[in-house]
Amino acid sequence: MRVPVGAALLGRVVDPLGRPLDGGSPLQAERFDAIERAAPTIIERDLVIQPVQTGTLVIDAMFALGRGQRELILGDRATGKTSLAVDAIINQRSSDIVCVYIAIGQKSSSVARVIDQVRRHGAPERCVFVVASPASAPGLQWIAPFAGVTIAEYFRDKGGHALVVIDDLTKHAATHREIALLTGQPPGREAYPGDVFYLHARLLERAAKLSQEKGGGSLTALPIAETDAGNLSAYIPTNLISITDGQIVFDTKLYAEGHKPAVDVGASVSRLGGKTQAKALREATGTMRLDYAQFLELEMFTRFGEQPEPRVKAQIERGKRLRALLGQPLFQPLRVIDQVALALALGHGQFDPLALTDLARLRAALPAWLDANAADLLACTGADGTLNSEQATALLEAVQRLVDSLLPKTAP
Ligand SMILES: Nc1ncnc2c1ncn2[C@@H]1O[C@H](COP(=O)(O)OP(=O)(O)OP(=O)(O)O)[C@@H](O)[C@H]1O
């Protein structure tokens, strides 16, 4: 089975067979490629070391995503999984990455919302939407992720870079089970057929960073999986965890408490580590995850006890500020320079005098402030760029002036 591929798909909404769903003109496809293609071999691959900026501080600072990586987004329903992926797509408006969003059995209203969000905030002319609605035949839903990955591979094989969001693989597994049971295959654990692991491994192995000889292109995958009551050890989530290079876990309790994105920092992991981070960001956020984990523990232990000693109290106050910075509204992606500035200034205690409620204002105002006050530093934070000590000092001074403008004015 083959689907149309090529630049003509950019900006279009198509079904898994490549038929337009957006009412636009018929596709002038460059060629038709098979939906089941072999994954690149080991020799054809390169190391995953270039970053994909998602614009979300908690991800870029603690679980950085690399070009060619497969990172699972996992969580209960309505905890913000799709929103994180959409924010990552929107942030590619200022990069060279082509995005393919694959919706499998998602409500049409949800898909329409995603498309609208990308059209309003992102670069829709560099996105492809592959949609298999819940009302479409199970076979069509089954081929959707394979078709979407083939469409993205076209860009990877030309030496370009692509990001695929698969929303979601739990629904795909359920469709696979439905077809398997209808065709009389023996049911295994949770009634899934025995080959469901192979099915998803075969799909996600196609995400890769290609070697220079192969053009140096990359295909990054963000598969989404839904859990039931936070149960990460169910069959499909554990399968997917073992196939991917890490997982971002969303927590219902955090979401209910209002921490959005509700990423559970303790349960999430990127198995590629800081290698994929832009250099300046890696230097600025080196200990952030550890500091945050320590803060969460300290906060829990001191909740019911007596007054903590001053050092512990200061650590908790710093942690609270970090938590306030990690909460980030939708469609307000941060650039590398913004993230570096926030991490450095937090580490230098510049936010300590600010009230927690002011940090959201500070974060929202920071990008425009740095454009106006530290424009010469913006170029220093490319993938290989680092800040030397004078540049870091200049950046901290710029942030300090913004902090001062937010502090209440004392009467002369
Ligand atoms: N960072 C955020 N700031 C504010 N609101 C958010 C944020 N992230 C998610 N939300 C809100 O949370 C709600 C659920 O988000 P979303 O639909 O992305 O969750 P989901 O886990 O993908 O849901 P589903 O299980 O239905 O696919 C949405 O209304 C969204 O606007």
The ligand as an SDF file (V2000), in Angstrom:
LIG
                    3D

 31 33  0  0  0  0  0  0  0  0999 V2000
    0.2740   24.5230   29.8010 N   0  0  0  0  0  0  0  0  0  0  0  0
   -1.0620   24.6380   29.8290 C   0  0  0  0  0  0  0  0  0  0  0  0
   -1.6250   25.7900   30.2340 N   0  0  0  0  0  0  0  0  0  0  0  0
   -2.9590   25.9420   30.2740 C   0  0  0  0  0  0  0  0  0  0  0  0
   -3.8420   24.9810   29.9190 N   0  0  0  0  0  0  0  0  0  0  0  0
   -3.3560   23.8130   29.5050 C   0  0  0  0  0  0  0  0  0  0  0  0
   -1.9390   23.5740   29.4370 C   0  0  0  0  0  0  0  0  0  0  0  0
   -1.7460   22.3210   28.9700 N   0  0  0  0  0  0  0  0  0  0  0  0
   -2.9800   21.8090   28.7680 C   0  0  0  0  0  0  0  0  0  0  0  0
   -3.9440   22.6860   29.0760 N   0  0  0  0  0  0  0  0  0  0  0  0
   -5.4000   22.4720   28.9690 C   0  0  0  0  0  0  0  0  0  0  0  0
   -5.6970   21.1950   29.4460 O   0  0  0  0  0  0  0  0  0  0  0  0
   -6.7640   20.6210   28.7030 C   0  0  0  0  0  0  0  0  0  0  0  0
   -6.4150   19.2100   28.2950 C   0  0  0  0  0  0  0  0  0  0  0  0
   -5.3370   19.2420   27.4230 O   0  0  0  0  0  0  0  0  0  0  0  0
   -5.1640   18.1950   26.2220 P   0  0  0  0  0  0  0  0  0  0  0  0
   -6.3890   18.0990   25.3930 O   0  0  0  0  0  0  0  0  0  0  0  0
   -3.8870   18.5530   25.5620 O   0  0  0  0  0  0  0  0  0  0  0  0
   -4.9790   16.8620   27.0540 O   0  0  0  0  0  0  0  0  0  0  0  0
   -4.8220   15.3820   26.5280 P   0  0  0  0  0  0  0  0  0  0  0  0
   -4.1360   14.6610   27.6310 O   0  0  0  0  0  0  0  0  0  0  0  0
   -4.1800   15.3560   25.1980 O   0  0  0  0  0  0  0  0  0  0  0  0
   -6.3210   14.9700   26.3900 O   0  0  0  0  0  0  0  0  0  0  0  0
   -6.9500   13.7100   25.6320 P   0  0  0  0  0  0  0  0  0  0  0  0
   -6.7760   12.5890   26.5650 O   0  0  0  0  0  0  0  0  0  0  0  0
   -8.3840   14.1260   25.4770 O   0  0  0  0  0  0  0  0  0  0  0  0
   -6.2190   13.5610   24.3320 O   0  0  0  0  0  0  0  0  0  0  0  0
   -7.0100   21.5360   27.5100 C   0  0  0  0  0  0  0  0  0  0  0  0
   -8.1890   22.2440   27.7410 O   0  0  0  0  0  0  0  0  0  0  0  0
   -5.8310   22.4530   27.4930 C   0  0  0  0  0  0  0  0  0  0  0  0
   -6.1920   23.7510   27.0590 O   0  0  0  0  0  0  0  0  0  0  0  0
  1  2  1  0
  2  3  1  0
  2  7  2  0
  3  4  2  0
  4  5  1  0
  5  6  2  0
  6  7  1  0
  6 10  1  0
  7  8  1  0
  8  9  2  0
  9 10  1  0
 10 11  1  0
 11 12  1  0
 11 30  1  0
 12 13  1  0
 13 14  1  0
 13 28  1  0
 14 15  1  0
 15 16  1  0
 16 17  2  0
 16 18  1  0
 16 19  1  0
 19 20  1  0
 20 21  2  0
 20 22  1  0
 20 23  1  0
 23 24  1  0
 24 25  2  0
 24 26  1  0
 24 27  1  0
 28 29  1  0
 28 30  1  0
 30 31  1  0
M  END
$$$$
